[in-house]
Structures are given as C-alpha cells and as structure tokens.
Amino acid sequence: YVTADRASTLIRDTLPNAPIGSVFGPFNEGTRMTLIKLSGIKMEADSVRASHILINVQDGDTAKINDAKATLDSIKGIATKENFAQLAEEYSEDFGSAANGGDLDWFTRGKMVAAFETAAFANEVGEMVIVESQFGVHLIYITDKTAPKPNYLLSIIDRRIEPSKNTADAVYKHASKFALSATSIDDFQEDTENEVLIERFEEVRLDEDVIGRIEDGREIVRWIYDAQEGDISDPFETNNFFAIVALESINEEGTMSFEKAKNLIYQEVMNQKKTEMIMADLADFTSIEEAAQALGSPIKSAENVTFSQSALPGGLGREMAFLGTVYTLEKGEVSGAIKGNRGVFVVRLDSKTPAENIDVASIKRQQSNTMSSAVQSKAYNALQQAAGIVDKRARYY
C-alpha cells in the first residue's frame, strides 16, 4: 500500500478518482515497460509516533525470546501513558531511545524494520503491542498518528526492454561490416536511419572509465593506448552500444603545442583581458558610488558574510580575494579594485560583528588533519617520481 505521492508519476493524478480494478498502461519507464493495476484502497495514517522498550535477543535463541516476551508482558501489565517513559528508561536495551523515555519520534513507512512497522501502523493510538524483530523483542506504545488518508494497493507487471538475440546479432553484423569497410577516419559518417552515431573526443586519458555516453569504456581506452594514428578498431560491445573507434591523433608526452593548448587557455586569457579593461575603467574613484557609475553597474548588498563561506550571495561563487580584503577593512572604508575569479569587485564595509565563542583549537586540529593527509599524499607522489616509477596499472585494469 502506498500513498498517491509515492506512486509512479504516470498515475499519481489519476489514482484518487480511479475505481478498484482499474488498469493503467502499459507505460515506458526508462528501460522497462510497466502495467499497473489498482487492487485495493484503505484509509491509513502516513506517519506514526511511537515509543518502545526493547530487550535484545540477536542469536534467535527460542528460550531467550520467550523470556523476553514474558518480561515485556509483565511490563505491559503495569504500563500506562504516564509511566511508560520511566519504564523505558529503566528496562529498554535500546539505550539511544531509552534516554528519551523510549520515544522514537515520527516515522513513515520504510523507516523501521518490517515487523515493527506493521504493528505500529496497524494498531491504534494508545495501544501497546509486543513484536519480535531481528533486534529482539519490542513493547511498542503508539503515541500518535496523522489523520488517515487513502493508501493504494498497486499490482505491477514489468518487463525489461532489451534487444532479442536476433536483434543484437543483426546490429553486431552491421557494426562489423562498417569496421571492415572503413579504411580511414573520413569513412566515419553519421547514418541516423541505421542509428549510426558519430562522436568525437578531443582527449581520452588512460585512467578514464567513461567516454561520452559509454559508461564501461576501459577496454576501449586500453585499445586506444596500444593503437597507432589512423587505426580502426573492431566493434566493442558496451552497455548500450557497439562502438567502433578510430584513433585520429596522439598527444605525445611533454609540452603541448600552442594549437592544442589554445582552446584550454582561451577563456582564461579572455577573462584576464576583460579584467584589465575593467581595472582601467576603475583607475580613479573615491566612493563606491563613483565606482558603480564608472562601470554602469548597480550597488548590491551582501549580509551575514563570513570568512568561511563556501560561496558569496548572488551566484558569485567562492571569492577568497574578496573575502580577504573585506576582513582588512574598517567600518565605512572602501576597498580598491579587487581581482576575483568571476569579476572585479569594489566593496564598502557597512558593518562588522566581532567573532565570539570560536573554538580555535578545534579548527586548528581540523586544518592540521587535512594538511597532514595532503602532505602524506604529496610525499608519496614525490618519492614515486624521484625513484622514476611509472604507474602503468591503468593499461591492464
């Protein structure tokens, strides 16, 4: 049984008005075809609040289970709404909840083990019931429930959508024919009618597992690193494709040529040039209003900015130069132009609240642990490089 909001989105809006016996579909849900039948409806709370007293029995010993049930039955005989919390603190072996009088707070279906969940949702507020689970034996006290709402029993038939052997063989035959007939990269032409797709990758690294839409690409990567320029592979069978690979060019180890590096640095160079132009426009200003007028930009406010913030408001990202400058200013002071990662900033400090109750020792320990891990990793890499070790495991695994 599920509430409408937990049912498939394909029938969620239809369920409330559908009679029992209604059949929905078939629907195409990703890699499966699904048929759904509404087999029943019952009114039930979607959340329960309960407390419990647990006696641990984890080895399935029948005698211990019977003793635990007898003990809890005796406790149940004297338990009331007023004293249940006290009894839980005294007798429960779930020490986490015992400290709160056995209270487990609110929970929905799927949050508790099956036997516990069934008993909690099946019984009424104020009732106490003894239940056995893999953790032991529980005395459950149902303390509250949300208002009942319709829960739907859905019967589902689904089948995986996958090619038959005949289909897979036909596609492989087509791929093999393509690979045999191709003599150069120029022969790689897209053919949407036969579902032949062409994808080009500027760079494939030896340690990669995913190549475009191919998730299990290790075998392909190993082939690439053993191939020569112009080589064309046999078909590779991957998760959703038969892939034929042509090796267009090899980037030799060492300094990259300017033509190949140009696309990698283009955006950074453009940003540097834009920064120089903006800084020139901000050559002389005495107030934040003058800076805003020079750039034709509005003045924005940012509240509750802290030095440890992972990102600035307004989608500006992490700007440590900005934050570092702000913390050197006094109230009312205007900064100079600040070169940031995503822009040039001018900031006026309107107010500053002194930090209080900072656990500096804890922060130092955390930073020390972080740097210690980094040092160990860098030391290992330095030793490996100094010894002339080349890690070639990616060629085989």
Backbone hydrogen bonds in HBPLUS format (Angstrom, degrees):
<---DONOR---> <-ACCEPTOR-->    atom                        ^
c    i                          cat <-CA-CA->   ^        H-A-AA   ^      H-
h    n   atom  resd res      DA  || num        DHA   H-A  angle D-A-AA Bond
n    s   type  num  typ     dist DA aas  dist angle  dist       angle   num
A0002-VAL N   A0152-TYR O   2.90 MM 150  5.22 153.3  1.97 130.3 135.5     1
A0152-TYR N   A0002-VAL O   2.70 MM 150  5.22 171.2  1.71 148.4 145.3     2
A0006-ARG N   A0003-THR O   2.98 MM   3  5.46 157.2  2.03 114.8 122.2     3
A0007-ALA N   A0004-ALA O   3.14 MM   3  5.19 156.1  2.20 102.8 110.2     4
A0011-ILE N   A0008-SER O   3.08 MM   3  5.77 157.2  2.13 118.8 124.1     5
A0012-ARG N   A0008-SER O   3.07 MM   4  5.99 123.1  2.40 147.2 162.7     6
A0014-THR N   A0011-ILE O   3.02 MM   3  5.17 131.6  2.26 103.1 117.1     7
A0015-LEU N   A0011-ILE O   3.01 MM   4  6.02 151.8  2.09 168.1 171.6     8
A0017-ASN N   A0014-THR O   3.30 MM   3  6.07 145.8  2.43 122.7 129.8     9
A0018-ALA N   A0015-LEU O   3.02 MM   3  5.15 167.5  2.04 116.7 120.8    10
A0022-SER N   A0019-PRO O   3.15 MM   3  5.89 150.5  2.24 143.5 144.0    11
A0021-GLY N   A0038-LEU O   2.69 MM  17  5.30 162.9  1.72 160.4 166.3    12
A0038-LEU N   A0022-SER O   2.84 MM  16  5.39 162.3  1.87 159.1 165.2    13
A0024-PHE N   A0036-ILE O   2.66 MM  12  5.12 169.7  1.67 162.1 166.0    14
A0036-ILE N   A0024-PHE O   2.98 MM  12  5.12 173.6  1.99 154.6 156.3    15
A0027-PHE N   A0034-THR O   2.71 MM   7  5.10 153.3  1.78 144.9 153.4    16
A0034-THR N   A0027-PHE O   2.80 MM   7  5.10 161.0  1.83 147.9 154.0    17
A0029-GLU N   A0032-ARG O   2.80 MM   3  5.27 155.6  1.86 160.3 166.4    18
A0032-ARG N   A0029-GLU O   3.13 MM   3  5.27 158.3  2.18 114.9 121.3    19
A0161-ILE N   A0031-THR O   2.68 MM 130  5.30 177.2  1.69 145.6 146.6    20
A0033-MET N   A0159-ARG O   2.84 MM 126  5.34 160.4  1.88 153.9 159.7    21
A0159-ARG N   A0033-MET O   2.94 MM 126  5.34 154.1  2.00 147.7 155.8    22
A0035-LEU N   A0157-ILE O   2.79 MM 122  5.19 155.6  1.85 159.1 166.3    23
A0157-ILE N   A0035-LEU O   2.92 MM 122  5.19 165.8  1.94 155.5 160.1    24
A0037-LYS N   A0155-SER O   2.80 MM 118  5.05 158.2  1.85 151.5 157.6    25
A0155-SER N   A0037-LYS O   2.86 MM 118  5.05 166.9  1.87 152.9 156.3    26
A0039-SER N   A0153-LEU O   2.78 MM 114  5.36 151.7  1.86 162.8 168.8    27
A0153-LEU N   A0040-GLY O   2.77 MM 113  4.78 174.2  1.78 137.9 139.8    28
A0042-LYS N   A0151-ASN O   2.93 MM 109  5.27 157.0  1.99 147.6 155.1    29
A0151-ASN N   A0042-LYS O   2.68 MM 109  5.27 144.8  1.80 151.2 163.2    30
A0044-GLU N   A0149-LYS O   2.95 MM 105  5.39 168.6  1.96 141.3 141.6    31
A0149-LYS N   A0044-GLU O   2.97 MM 105  5.39 161.5  2.00 117.6 119.2    32
A0146-THR N   A0047-SER O   3.16 MM  99  5.63 158.4  2.21 153.6 152.3    33
A0048-VAL N   A0107-PHE O   3.00 MM  59  5.60 163.0  2.03 157.0 160.0    34
A0107-PHE N   A0048-VAL O   2.89 MM  59  5.60 144.3  2.02 148.4 159.4    35
A0049-ARG N   A0144-ASP O   2.84 MM  95  4.98 167.6  1.86 144.6 141.5    36
A0143-THR N   A0049-ARG O   2.89 MM  94  5.58 141.3  2.04 137.8 148.8    37
A0144-ASP N   A0049-ARG O   3.18 MM  95  4.98 148.6  2.29 141.4 135.9    38
A0104-LEU N   A0050-ALA O   2.87 MM  54  5.77 163.1  1.90 157.0 159.3    39
A0051-SER N   A0141-TYR O   2.91 MM  90  5.17 158.8  1.96 144.8 151.4    40
A0141-TYR N   A0051-SER O   2.80 MM  90  5.17 170.4  1.81 156.6 157.0    41
A0052-HIS N   A0102-GLY O   2.94 MM  50  5.02 145.1  2.06 122.0 128.8    42
A0053-ILE N   A0139-LEU O   3.00 MM  86  5.12 141.9  2.15 130.0 141.9    43
A0139-LEU N   A0053-ILE O   2.87 MM  86  5.12 147.9  1.97 142.3 152.8    44
A0093-GLU N   A0054-LEU O   2.65 MM  39  5.36 161.6  1.68 149.0 155.9    45
A0055-ILE N   A0137-VAL O   2.98 MM  82  5.43 160.9  2.01 155.3 161.6    46
A0137-VAL N   A0055-ILE O   3.04 MM  82  5.43 162.7  2.07 151.1 153.4    47
A0057-VAL N   A0135-PHE O   3.42 MM  78  6.24 153.9  2.50 111.3 118.5    48
A0065-ILE N   A0061-ASP O   2.94 MM   4  6.23 155.9  2.00 153.4 161.0    49
A0066-ASN N   A0062-THR O   2.94 MM   4  6.19 161.1  1.97 152.5 157.0    50
A0067-ASP N   A0063-ALA O   2.93 MM   4  6.19 155.5  1.99 146.9 153.9    51
A0068-ALA N   A0064-LYS O   2.88 MM   4  6.10 157.4  1.93 148.0 154.0    52
A0069-LYS N   A0065-ILE O   2.92 MM   4  6.19 157.4  1.97 150.1 156.3    53
A0070-ALA N   A0066-ASN O   2.95 MM   4  6.16 155.4  2.01 146.0 152.7    54
A0071-THR N   A0067-ASP O   2.93 MM   4  6.20 156.3  1.99 148.4 154.8    55
A0072-LEU N   A0068-ALA O   2.95 MM   4  6.18 166.4  1.96 152.6 156.0    56
A0073-ASP N   A0069-LYS O   2.84 MM   4  5.95 145.3  1.96 142.8 152.9    57
A0074-SER N   A0070-ALA O   3.08 MM   4  6.32 148.9  2.18 142.2 149.4    58
A0075-ILE N   A0071-THR O   3.02 MM   4  6.39 155.8  2.08 146.3 153.3    59
A0076-LYS N   A0072-LEU O   2.78 MM   4  5.96 156.5  1.83 146.0 152.9    60
A0077-GLY N   A0073-ASP O   3.13 MM   4  6.33 141.3  2.29 135.8 145.0    61
A0077-GLY N   A0074-SER O   3.14 MM   3  5.16 124.1  2.47  92.9 106.8    62
A0078-ILE N   A0075-ILE O   3.06 MM   3  5.50 145.3  2.18 108.7 118.0    63
A0079-ALA N   A0075-ILE O   2.90 MM   4  5.95 124.7  2.21 146.3 162.7    64
A0084-PHE N   A0080-THR O   3.02 MM   4  5.71 129.9  2.28 153.5 159.1    65
A0087-LEU N   A0083-ASN O   3.01 MM   4  6.29 159.8  2.06 156.6 162.4    66
A0088-ALA N   A0084-PHE O   2.86 MM   4  6.10 154.5  1.92 153.4 160.6    67
A0089-GLU N   A0085-ALA O   3.02 MM   4  6.28 157.1  2.08 148.0 153.5    68
A0090-GLU N   A0086-GLN O   3.15 MM   4  6.36 143.6  2.29 140.3 149.8    69
A0091-TYR N   A0087-LEU O   2.84 MM   4  5.94 162.2  1.87 156.4 160.4    70
A0092-SER N   A0088-ALA O   2.96 MM   4  4.96 151.4  2.04 127.1 135.7    71
A0098-ALA N   A0094-ASP O   2.87 MM   4  5.93 155.0  1.93 155.6 162.8    72
A0099-ALA N   A0095-PHE O   3.34 MM   4  6.24 149.5  2.44 135.0 138.2    73
A0100-ASN N   A0097-SER O   2.83 MM   3  5.20 145.8  1.95 108.8 119.9    74
A0102-GLY N   A0097-SER O   2.71 MM   5  4.58 145.4  1.83 130.9 129.1    75
A0101-GLY N   A0098-ALA O   2.97 MM   3  4.93 149.4  2.06 116.4 113.3    76
A0103-ASP N   A0100-ASN O   3.39 MM   3  5.61 166.6  2.41 106.0 109.2    77
A0111-LYS N   A0108-THR O   3.36 MM   3  6.02 149.1  2.46 139.2 138.8    78
A0117-GLU N   A0113-VAL O   2.92 MM   4  6.05 168.6  1.93 164.2 168.1    79
A0118-THR N   A0114-ALA O   2.91 MM   4  6.06 170.0  1.92 159.0 161.2    80
A0119-ALA N   A0115-ALA O   3.20 MM   4  6.36 166.3  2.22 146.8 149.9    81
A0120-ALA N   A0116-PHE O   2.99 MM   4  6.17 161.1  2.02 152.8 158.6    82
A0121-PHE N   A0117-GLU O   3.01 MM   4  6.20 163.5  2.03 160.2 163.0    83
A0122-ALA N   A0118-THR O   2.97 MM   4  5.94 142.4  2.12 143.3 153.8    84
A0123-ASN N   A0119-ALA O   3.22 MM   4  6.11 145.2  2.35 146.2 150.3    85
A0127-GLU N   A0124-GLU O   3.11 MM   3  5.71 163.7  2.13 136.0 138.8    86
A0126-GLY N   A0142-ILE O   2.73 MM  16  5.51 177.6  1.73 159.6 160.4    87
A0142-ILE N   A0127-GLU O   3.10 MM  15  5.83 162.4  2.13 172.2 174.0    88
A0129-VAL N   A0140-ILE O   2.94 MM  11  5.31 150.5  2.03 143.3 152.7    89
A0140-ILE N   A0129-VAL O   2.82 MM  11  5.31 168.5  1.84 160.7 156.6    90
A0131-VAL N   A0138-HIS O   2.92 MM   7  5.22 155.3  1.98 143.6 151.8    91
A0138-HIS N   A0131-VAL O   2.74 MM   7  5.22 172.5  1.74 164.1 165.8    92
A0133-SER N   A0136-GLY O   2.82 MM   3  5.38 171.6  1.83 166.4 168.8    93
A0136-GLY N   A0133-SER O   3.15 MM   3  5.38 151.6  2.23 106.6 114.6    94
A0168-ALA N   A0164-SER O   2.92 MM   4  6.22 170.9  1.93 159.1 161.1    95
A0169-ASP N   A0165-LYS O   2.85 MM   4  5.98 159.8  1.89 149.6 155.5    96
A0170-ALA N   A0166-ASN O   2.99 MM   4  6.13 153.4  2.06 141.9 149.1    97
A0171-VAL N   A0167-THR O   2.96 MM   4  6.25 158.9  2.01 155.5 160.7    98
A0172-TYR N   A0168-ALA O   2.94 MM   4  6.13 161.3  1.98 148.6 154.2    99
A0173-LYS N   A0169-ASP O   2.90 MM   4  6.06 153.9  1.97 144.4 151.8   100
A0174-HIS N   A0170-ALA O   3.00 MM   4  6.25 153.5  2.08 141.9 148.9   101
A0175-ALA N   A0171-VAL O   2.85 MM   4  6.15 155.9  1.91 150.5 157.3   102
A0176-SER N   A0172-TYR O   2.81 MM   4  6.03 159.8  1.85 152.4 157.6   103
A0177-LYS N   A0173-LYS O   2.99 MM   4  6.17 157.2  2.04 145.9 151.9   104
A0178-PHE N   A0174-HIS O   3.02 MM   4  6.25 153.8  2.09 143.9 151.1   105
A0179-ALA N   A0175-ALA O   2.93 MM   4  6.21 161.7  1.96 151.6 156.1   106
A0180-LEU N   A0176-SER O   2.94 MM   4  6.14 155.9  2.00 150.0 156.1   107
A0181-SER N   A0177-LYS O   3.03 MM   4  6.12 150.5  2.12 144.6 152.2   108
A0182-ALA N   A0178-PHE O   3.03 MM   4  6.08 137.9  2.21 147.8 157.8   109
A0187-ASP N   A0184-SER O   3.03 MM   3  5.67 157.8  2.08 114.5 121.0   110
A0188-PHE N   A0185-ILE O   3.01 MM   3  5.51 163.8  2.03 115.7 120.9   111
A0191-ASP N   A0196-VAL O   3.00 MM   5  4.79 159.0  2.05 130.7 137.5   112
A0194-ASN N   A0191-ASP O   3.13 MM   3  5.66 131.6  2.38 110.7 121.2   113
A0196-VAL N   A0191-ASP O   2.86 MM   5  4.79 178.0  1.86 136.3 135.6   114
A0195-GLU N   A0192-THR O   3.13 MM   3  4.60 161.4  2.16  96.0 100.0   115
A0208-GLU N   A0205-ARG O   3.23 MM   3  5.59 166.5  2.25 116.1 117.7   116
A0217-GLY N   A0209-ASP O   2.73 MM   8  5.06 150.7  1.81 171.6 166.2   117
A0211-ILE N   A0214-ILE O   2.88 MM   3  5.14 158.4  1.93 153.9 157.6   118
A0214-ILE N   A0211-ILE O   2.91 MM   3  5.14 159.9  1.95 135.0 133.8   119
A0221-VAL N   A0217-GLY O   2.97 MM   4  6.22 161.3  2.00 157.6 162.9   120
A0222-ARG N   A0218-ARG O   2.98 MM   4  6.26 163.1  2.00 156.2 160.0   121
A0223-TRP N   A0219-GLU O   3.08 MM   4  6.31 151.7  2.17 141.1 148.7   122
A0224-ILE N   A0220-ILE O   2.94 MM   4  6.26 159.6  1.98 153.5 158.7   123
A0225-TYR N   A0221-VAL O   3.11 MM   4  6.43 155.9  2.17 151.9 157.1   124
A0226-ASP N   A0223-TRP O   3.05 MM   3  5.26 153.5  2.13 106.5 114.9   125
A0227-ALA N   A0223-TRP O   3.03 MM   4  6.08 118.9  2.42 145.4 161.8   126
A0227-ALA N   A0224-ILE O   3.24 MM   3  5.15 149.5  2.34  97.8 106.7   127
A0231-ASP N   A0228-GLN O   2.99 MM   3  5.60 162.8  2.02 142.1 143.1   128
A0230-GLY N   A0247-LEU O   2.67 MM  17  5.33 169.4  1.68 165.1 165.0   129
A0247-LEU N   A0231-ASP O   3.01 MM  16  5.59 160.4  2.05 158.0 164.4   130
A0233-SER N   A0245-VAL O   2.84 MM  12  5.25 161.0  1.87 153.1 159.7   131
A0236-PHE N   A0243-ALA O   2.72 MM   7  4.96 157.7  1.76 140.7 148.6   132
A0243-ALA N   A0236-PHE O   2.73 MM   7  4.96 157.7  1.78 145.9 150.5   133
A0238-THR N   A0241-PHE O   2.81 MM   3  5.24 176.1  1.81 167.0 167.1   134
A0261-ALA N   A0257-SER O   2.90 MM   4  6.11 148.4  2.00 149.1 159.3   135
A0262-LYS N   A0258-PHE O   2.78 MM   4  5.71 133.5  2.00 150.9 161.3   136
A0264-LEU N   A0261-ALA O   2.97 MM   3  5.29 127.4  2.25 105.5 120.0   137
A0265-ILE N   A0261-ALA O   3.20 MM   4  6.50 141.6  2.35 153.6 164.5   138
A0265-ILE N   A0262-LYS O   3.23 MM   3  5.45 131.3  2.48 100.1 111.8   139
A0266-TYR N   A0262-LYS O   2.91 MM   4  5.75 125.3  2.21 149.0 163.1   140
A0269-VAL N   A0265-ILE O   2.93 MM   4  6.13 163.2  1.95 162.9 167.6   141
A0270-MET N   A0266-TYR O   2.92 MM   4  6.18 162.9  1.95 155.7 160.9   142
A0271-ASN N   A0267-GLN O   2.93 MM   4  6.14 156.7  1.98 146.6 152.8   143
A0272-GLN N   A0268-GLU O   2.99 MM   4  6.27 150.8  2.08 144.2 152.1   144
A0273-LYS N   A0269-VAL O   2.97 MM   4  6.30 158.4  2.02 153.2 158.5   145
A0274-LYS N   A0270-MET O   2.90 MM   4  6.18 159.4  1.94 152.3 158.1   146
A0275-THR N   A0271-ASN O   2.89 MM   4  6.05 154.4  1.96 144.3 151.7   147
A0276-GLU N   A0272-GLN O   2.98 MM   4  6.30 155.5  2.04 148.1 154.0   148
A0277-MET N   A0273-LYS O   3.07 MM   4  6.39 154.8  2.13 147.3 153.6   149
A0278-ILE N   A0274-LYS O   2.93 MM   4  6.22 160.3  1.97 152.7 158.0   150
A0279-MET N   A0275-THR O   2.84 MM   4  6.02 162.5  1.87 154.1 159.3   151
A0280-ALA N   A0276-GLU O   3.01 MM   4  6.16 146.7  2.13 139.6 148.3   152
A0281-ASP N   A0277-MET O   3.10 MM   4  6.43 149.2  2.19 142.7 150.5   153
A0282-LEU N   A0278-ILE O   3.08 MM   4  6.38 128.9  2.36 139.2 153.2   154
A0282-LEU N   A0279-MET O   3.11 MM   3  4.98 133.5  2.34  91.2 104.3   155
A0283-ALA N   A0280-ALA O   3.25 MM   3  5.14 138.8  2.43 115.1 111.0   156
A0291-ALA N   A0287-SER O   3.20 MM   4  6.56 156.4  2.26 145.8 152.0   157
A0292-ALA N   A0288-ILE O   2.95 MM   4  6.16 157.7  2.00 145.3 151.1   158
A0293-GLN N   A0289-GLU O   2.97 MM   4  6.17 153.5  2.04 143.6 151.0   159
A0294-ALA N   A0290-GLU O   2.92 MM   4  6.12 151.8  2.00 145.7 153.4   160
A0295-LEU N   A0291-ALA O   3.16 MM   4  6.40 146.5  2.28 144.6 152.4   161
A0296-GLY N   A0292-ALA O   2.82 MM   4  5.74 121.9  2.16 138.5 154.3   162
A0297-SER N   A0292-ALA O   3.03 MM   5  5.06 149.2  2.13 142.1 146.7   163
A0309-GLN N   A0306-THR O   3.17 MM   3  5.48 166.4  2.19 113.5 115.7   164
A0312-LEU N   A0317-GLY O   2.89 MM   5  5.39 161.7  1.93 125.5 127.3   165
A0323-LEU N   A0319-GLU O   3.07 MM   4  6.43 165.9  2.09 152.0 155.5   166
A0324-GLY N   A0320-MET O   2.77 MM   4  5.84 163.1  1.80 148.5 153.9   167
A0325-THR N   A0321-ALA O   3.06 MM   4  6.15 154.9  2.12 140.9 147.0   168
A0326-VAL N   A0322-PHE O   2.98 MM   4  6.24 162.7  2.01 153.6 158.5   169
A0327-TYR N   A0323-LEU O   3.17 MM   4  6.42 155.5  2.23 150.8 155.6   170
A0328-THR N   A0325-THR O   2.95 MM   3  5.34 162.1  1.98 114.2 119.9   171
A0329-LEU N   A0326-VAL O   3.15 MM   3  5.46 158.2  2.20 109.3 116.0   172
A0333-GLU N   A0330-GLU O   2.96 MM   3  5.49 164.3  1.98 140.5 143.7   173
A0332-GLY N   A0349-LEU O   2.58 MM  17  5.35 170.3  1.59 172.0 170.4   174
A0349-LEU N   A0333-GLU O   3.14 MM  16  5.85 158.0  2.19 162.2 163.9   175
A0335-SER N   A0347-VAL O   2.85 MM  12  5.48 166.8  1.87 161.7 166.1   176
A0338-ILE N   A0345-PHE O   2.76 MM   7  4.96 158.4  1.81 150.1 156.4   177
A0345-PHE N   A0338-ILE O   2.93 MM   7  4.96 159.5  1.97 140.1 145.2   178
A0340-GLY N   A0343-GLY O   2.86 MM   3  5.21 142.8  2.00 156.5 168.5   179
A0360-VAL N   A0358-ILE O   3.00 MM   2  5.63 122.6  2.34 109.0  92.6   180
A0363-ILE N   A0359-ASP O   3.20 MM   4  6.56 158.3  2.25 150.5 156.6   181
A0364-LYS N   A0360-VAL O   2.88 MM   4  6.12 159.1  1.92 154.9 160.7   182
A0365-ARG N   A0361-ALA O   3.01 MM   4  6.24 155.0  2.07 145.0 151.4   183
A0366-GLN N   A0362-SER O   3.00 MM   4  6.25 160.2  2.04 148.4 153.6   184
A0367-GLN N   A0363-ILE O   2.93 MM   4  6.15 165.4  1.95 153.7 157.3   185
A0368-SER N   A0364-LYS O   2.83 MM   4  5.92 154.3  1.90 145.6 153.5   186
A0369-ASN N   A0365-ARG O   2.92 MM   4  6.13 157.2  1.97 149.0 154.4   187
A0370-THR N   A0366-GLN O   3.03 MM   4  6.28 157.7  2.09 146.3 152.6   188
A0371-MET N   A0367-GLN O   2.92 MM   4  6.14 166.3  1.94 151.8 155.1   189
A0372-SER N   A0368-SER O   2.84 MM   4  5.92 148.7  1.93 143.9 153.4   190
A0373-SER N   A0369-ASN O   3.10 MM   4  6.30 158.6  2.14 147.2 151.0   191
A0374-ALA N   A0370-THR O   3.14 MM   4  6.44 156.5  2.20 144.5 151.3   192
A0375-VAL N   A0371-MET O   2.82 MM   4  6.01 155.7  1.88 149.2 155.8   193
A0376-GLN N   A0372-SER O   3.05 MM   4  6.28 160.3  2.09 149.0 153.5   194
A0377-SER N   A0373-SER O   3.13 MM   4  6.38 160.2  2.17 146.6 151.6   195
A0378-LYS N   A0374-ALA O   2.93 MM   4  6.16 165.3  1.95 152.7 156.9   196
A0379-ALA N   A0375-VAL O   2.80 MM   4  5.91 156.8  1.85 151.8 158.5   197
A0380-TYR N   A0376-GLN O   3.01 MM   4  6.18 157.1  2.06 144.7 150.4   198
A0381-ASN N   A0377-SER O   3.04 MM   4  6.34 163.2  2.07 150.0 154.2   199
A0382-ALA N   A0378-LYS O   2.86 MM   4  6.04 152.6  1.94 145.6 153.6   200
A0383-LEU N   A0379-ALA O   2.94 MM   4  6.17 158.0  1.99 149.9 154.9   201
A0384-GLN N   A0380-TYR O   2.97 MM   4  6.21 158.8  2.02 150.0 156.2   202
A0385-GLN N   A0381-ASN O   2.93 MM   4  6.14 157.5  1.98 147.1 152.9   203
A0386-ALA N   A0382-ALA O   2.87 MM   4  6.03 160.7  1.90 148.8 154.5   204
A0387-ALA N   A0383-LEU O   3.00 MM   4  6.11 146.0  2.12 143.9 152.1   205
A0389-ILE N   A0384-GLN O   3.04 MM   5  5.39 158.5  2.09 167.5 162.8   206
A0388-GLY N   A0385-GLN O   3.06 MM   3  5.11 153.4  2.13 101.7 110.1   207
A0395-ARG N   A0392-LYS O   3.04 MM   3  5.70 160.4  2.07 117.9 123.8   208
A0396-TYR N   A0393-ARG O   2.92 MM   3  5.54 159.5  1.96 119.0 125.6   209
A0397-TYR N   A0393-ARG O   3.00 MM   4  6.10 140.3  2.17 153.4 165.2   210
